[in-house]
Amino acid sequence: MNSNDSDDATKVATQPTAFDADATIIAPQKTKTSVVINPLTDHPTHRFSDLESNDNTDPSRDISVGSVLKNRFVLKEILGSGGMGTVFRATDLRREEAQDQQTDVALKVLNKEFRDNPELFIALQRETKKSQLLAHPNIVNVYDFDRDGPTIFMVMEILQGQSLAHFIRTIAPAGGLPFKKAWPIINGLASALAYAHKKNIIHSDFKPGNVFITEDNEVKVLDFGIACAGRTDKRDDDETVFNARDLGALTPAYASLEMLENREPDPRDDIYALACVSYEILSGKHPFGKLSAQKALEVNLQPPVIPGLKRRQWKAITHALAIKKEKRTASIEQFLDEIGPKPLLPRLLAVAAVMGLISAIGGYVYVSQNIDTAPQVIEISPEQKLQIKDLLELAQIHFDVGFLTAPSGSNASWAYRQVLAIDPYNKDAKLGLEKIADSIHKQANELFDQQQFDDSLTKIEEGLEVMPKHEGLLDLKDKISKVRAH
């Protein structure tokens, strides 16, 4: 490539149009393709509507707010619309009748490409049933897939927060997030994809617009219902393999080269997309300026180095960004192994399993002894010292982003207790747990001052699980009991 080619490539890469970058391509008959609504909008609503763009075109214009589907779902408001259809907030009358605390759901009405192709409807229905098996904290719950006359719809849990697409736009001016703050998000995304891959489900349209960050800072991946099913050697009566590419469920800026060439679905398709999204979180920019993998290969475009990353982390990103899948990271687990803190590696998990009994004993030792108690002499190997160092670093990351006791298996309390599994007398881990309890005590106090006693008690119990003898939490619990007694 000559210098002029390089300059042109740079110019194109740094000035992408949203139309080229993020539009979803609809190709239901694998003939003529057309471009539809850009799922990244400049006017986010900070709700489920962030997931898809707001546009005047309603692909399901035969129904509207006030319509009732299946004599059960009352459509209350439009939350957003995009290439696959329109998302409504709906009230589930069955839940309302059962006096369920949460009666609202997100209901996506799919567009006419589905309605006009019964084979695609059947295939999508089968794959949605598979996606309902994806019970994972980082995957949005899909409750149902059904039709009411010509109207085809999916029912999902409703979320409060913001899309990852909007979040990236807010951090872009600062050059993205430092790795410590980005890691919990990347880990959540990777965990969701790894779990789906184990179920032989490939997302195939993974992008910031299909990720949601809740108000509790939990990461949720959605639209697995329109994912590709990976091929298996098993052949039976249910032989139809739903390919999301038949529906155009791919976004060129995040689609692998193999997807654009319409090859068989492969987990490495999602790995490429995950690498693109991870790069954006860490830098605020797409690695190839929103150009497709085909164009990046054509002009030999290389992603700019992200400042502040360790050499190992940068190598992991570029490995997963390899344009050709033969050179790309082979699995999500390998990606986590290459980029993540050491405690998340299978090696550490094996050690944690072996030391499960020590973990229970270590937790008891901590809560039953004063921090200043003189530690006993414990032999710690160099490898264990390294694990402790990595775990303490991971715990601090979780603490900094507010993951004190949740999500399960990926929070500050968990990491500190893993340290105590190795060294029951580790002072840093003990102080870390005390710091968590202090933070929760502060939150519980604020709720008490607002006379939100039930919520305050919930926080108190959360803190006492971390540190059962925390004086502040115990005093506040007693104070609430006295207030209620009067």
Residue pairs with C-beta under 8 A, 6 or more apart in sequence:
1 9
1 299
1 300
5 299
6 299
8 299
9 299
9 300
9 301
12 289
12 291
12 295
12 299
13 288
13 289
13 290
13 291
13 296
13 299
13 301
14 289
15 289
16 253
16 286
16 289
16 290
16 291
18 38
18 40
18 290
19 35
19 38
20 252
20 253
20 290
20 291
21 252
21 253
21 286
21 290
21 291
22 38
22 39
22 40
22 207
22 209
22 251
22 253
22 290
23 35
23 36
23 37
23 38
23 39
23 83
23 251
23 252
24 36
24 37
24 39
24 82
24 83
24 84
24 205
24 248
24 249
24 250
24 251
25 33
25 34
25 35
25 36
25 248
25 250
25 251
25 252
26 33
26 34
26 35
26 36
26 83
26 113
26 247
26 248
27 33
27 34
27 245
27 246
27 247
27 248
28 113
28 116
28 117
28 120
28 246
28 247
28 248
29 117
30 246
30 262
33 248
36 59
36 82
36 83
37 52
37 53
37 55
37 57
37 81
37 82
37 83
38 53
39 51
39 52
39 53
39 82
39 83
39 165
39 207
39 209
39 251
40 53
40 165
40 169
40 208
40 209
41 50
41 53
41 54
43 54
44 50
44 162
44 163
44 165
44 166
44 169
45 54
45 79
45 80
46 161
46 162
46 166
47 79
47 159
47 160
47 161
47 162
48 79
48 80
48 87
48 89
48 106
48 158
48 159
48 160
48 212
49 78
49 79
49 80
49 87
50 80
50 162
50 163
50 165
50 166
50 209
50 212
51 80
51 82
51 87
51 163
51 165
51 209
51 210
51 212
51 222
52 80
52 81
52 82
52 83
52 84
52 87
52 209
53 80
53 81
53 82
54 80
54 81
55 81
55 82
57 81
58 64
58 78
58 81
58 86
59 81
59 85
59 86
59 111
59 112
60 85
60 86
60 109
60 110
60 111
60 112
60 151
62 150
62 151
63 69
63 75
63 109
63 151
64 75
65 75
65 76
65 77
65 78
65 88
66 74
66 75
67 74
67 75
68 74
68 75
69 75
69 90
69 107
69 146
69 148
69 151
69 153
70 146
70 148
71 93
72 92
72 93
72 94
73 90
73 91
73 92
73 93
73 105
73 107
73 153
73 155
74 90
74 91
74 93
75 88
75 89
75 90
75 107
76 88
76 89
76 90
76 91
76 104
77 88
77 89
78 86
78 87
78 88
79 87
79 88
79 89
79 106
80 86
80 87
81 87
82 209
83 111
83 248
84 108
84 110
84 111
84 223
84 226
84 247
84 249
85 108
85 109
85 110
85 111
85 114
85 153
86 108
86 109
86 111
87 106
87 107
87 108
87 109
88 106
88 107
88 108
88 109
89 104
89 105
89 106
89 107
89 158
90 104
90 105
90 106
90 107
90 155
91 103
91 104
91 105
92 100
92 103
92 104
92 105
92 155
95 102
95 103
95 105
96 103
102 158
104 158
105 143
105 155
105 156
105 157
105 158
106 155
106 156
106 157
106 158
106 159
107 153
107 154
107 155
107 156
108 153
108 154
108 156
109 151
109 152
109 153
110 152
110 153
110 154
113 120
113 247
113 248
114 120
114 121
114 124
114 152
114 247
115 121
115 150
115 151
115 152
119 240
120 246
120 247
121 147
121 152
122 240
123 240
123 241
123 242
123 246
124 145
124 225
124 226
124 242
124 247
125 145
126 238
126 240
126 242
127 201
127 225
127 226
127 227
127 229
127 242
128 142
128 145
128 154
128 225
129 145
130 199
130 201
130 229
131 142
131 201
131 224
131 225
131 227
132 142
132 143
133 199
134 142
134 195
134 196
134 199
134 201
134 224
136 191
136 192
136 195
136 196
137 218
137 407
137 408
138 188
138 189
138 191
138 192
138 195
138 218
138 219
138 220
138 221
138 407
139 192
139 195
139 196
139 220
139 221
139 222
139 224
140 156
140 157
140 159
140 212
140 220
140 221
140 222
140 224
141 156
141 157
142 154
142 155
142 156
142 224
142 225
143 155
143 156
143 157
144 154
144 155
145 153
145 154
145 155
145 225
146 152
146 153
146 155
147 153
154 225
156 222
159 212
159 214
159 220
160 214
160 215
161 212
161 213
161 214
161 215
161 216
162 212
162 213
163 208
163 209
163 211
163 212
163 213
164 185
164 208
164 209
164 211
164 212
164 213
164 219
164 277
164 281
165 207
165 208
165 209
165 211
167 208
167 213
168 176
168 208
168 280
168 281
168 284
171 177
171 281
171 284
172 284
172 285
173 284
174 284
175 283
175 284
175 307
176 182
176 280
176 281
176 282
176 283
176 284
176 285
176 306
177 185
177 281
177 282
178 308
179 282
179 308
179 309
179 310
179 313
180 396
180 397
180 400
181 397
181 400
181 401
182 278
182 281
182 282
183 340
183 341
183 397
184 217
184 219
184 397
184 398
184 401
184 403
184 410
185 213
185 219
185 281
186 274
186 278
186 281
186 339
187 336
187 340
187 344
187 410
188 218
188 219
188 407
188 410
189 211
189 219
189 221
189 274
189 277
189 278
190 274
190 332
190 335
190 336
191 410
192 219
192 220
192 221
193 203
193 206
193 221
193 270
193 271
193 274
193 332
194 331
194 332
194 333
194 336
196 202
196 203
196 224
196 227
197 230
197 267
197 270
197 331
197 332
200 229
200 230
200 232
201 224
201 227
201 228
201 229
201 230
202 227
202 228
202 229
202 230
202 265
202 266
202 267
202 269
202 270
203 210
203 221
203 223
203 224
203 227
203 228
203 270
203 273
204 227
204 228
204 244
204 245
204 249
204 250
204 259
204 265
204 269
204 270
205 223
205 226
205 227
205 244
205 249
205 250
205 251
205 254
206 221
206 254
206 270
206 273
206 274
206 277
207 251
207 253
207 254
207 273
207 276
207 277
208 277
208 280
209 251
210 221
210 222
210 223
211 219
211 220
211 221
211 222
211 277
212 219
212 220
212 221
212 222
213 219
213 220
214 220
216 406
217 401
217 402
217 403
218 406
218 407
223 249
226 244
226 247
226 249
227 244
227 249
228 242
228 243
228 244
228 245
228 265
228 269
229 241
229 242
229 265
230 265
230 266
230 267
231 241
231 264
231 265
243 265
244 250
244 265
245 259
245 262
250 259
250 260
252 260
252 292
253 276
253 286
253 288
253 290
253 291
253 292
254 272
254 273
254 276
254 277
255 269
255 272
255 273
255 292
255 293
256 266
256 268
256 269
256 272
256 273
256 293
256 325
256 328
257 272
257 293
257 294
257 297
257 323
257 324
257 325
258 264
258 266
258 268
258 269
258 325
259 265
259 269
260 292
260 293
260 294
261 294
266 325
267 331
267 332
268 325
268 328
268 329
268 330
269 325
270 332
271 320
271 328
271 329
271 331
271 332
271 335
272 293
272 320
272 321
272 322
272 325
272 328
274 320
274 332
274 335
275 287
275 317
275 320
275 321
275 329
275 335
276 286
276 287
276 288
276 321
278 317
278 320
278 339
279 285
279 286
279 287
279 303
279 306
279 317
279 321
280 286
280 287
282 306
282 309
282 317
283 304
283 306
285 304
287 303
287 304
287 317
287 321
288 295
288 296
288 301
288 303
289 301
291 299
291 301
293 323
295 301
296 323
297 323
297 324
303 317
303 318
303 321
305 314
306 314
306 317
309 317
312 338
312 339
313 339
315 338
316 329
316 335
316 338
316 339
317 339
319 327
319 328
319 329
319 335
319 338
320 328
320 329
320 335
321 328
322 328
322 329
329 335
329 338
333 346
336 344
336 345
337 345
337 346
341 390
341 393
341 394
341 397
342 348
342 386
342 387
342 390
343 387
343 390
343 391
343 394
343 415
343 418
344 394
348 387
348 390
348 391
348 418
351 384
351 387
351 422
352 359
352 418
352 421
355 421
355 422
356 421
358 421
358 422
358 424
359 417
359 418
359 420
359 421
361 424
362 417
362 420
362 421
362 423
362 424
363 417
363 420
365 420
365 424
365 425
366 420
366 424
366 429
366 430
366 433
367 467
367 468
367 469
371 427
371 430
371 431
371 434
373 425
375 425
375 427
376 425
378 423
378 424
378 425
380 388
380 422
380 423
384 422
384 423
387 422
388 419
388 422
388 423
388 426
391 415
391 416
391 418
391 419
391 422
392 415
392 416
392 419
392 428
392 429
392 432
394 415
395 412
395 415
395 416
395 419
395 429
395 432
396 412
396 432
398 404
398 410
398 411
398 412
398 414
398 415
399 412
399 432
399 435
399 436
399 439
403 410
403 411
403 412
404 411
404 412
404 413
404 436
404 439
404 440
404 466
405 411
405 412
405 413
405 436
405 440
405 462
405 465
405 466
408 414
412 432
412 436
413 433
413 436
413 466
416 429
416 430
416 432
416 433
416 436
417 429
417 433
419 426
419 428
419 429
420 426
420 429
420 430
423 429
433 466
433 467
434 467
434 470
436 463
436 466
436 467
437 463
437 464
437 466
437 467
437 470
437 472
437 473
438 470
438 472
440 459
440 460
440 462
440 463
440 466
440 473
441 460
441 463
441 470
441 472
441 473
441 476
443 459
444 456
444 457
444 459
444 460
444 463
444 473
444 476
445 456
445 472
445 476
447 453
447 455
447 456
447 459
448 456
448 476
448 479
448 480
453 480
453 483
453 484
456 476
456 480
457 477
457 480
460 473
460 476
460 477
460 480
463 470
463 473
464 470
464 473
464 474
464 477
467 473
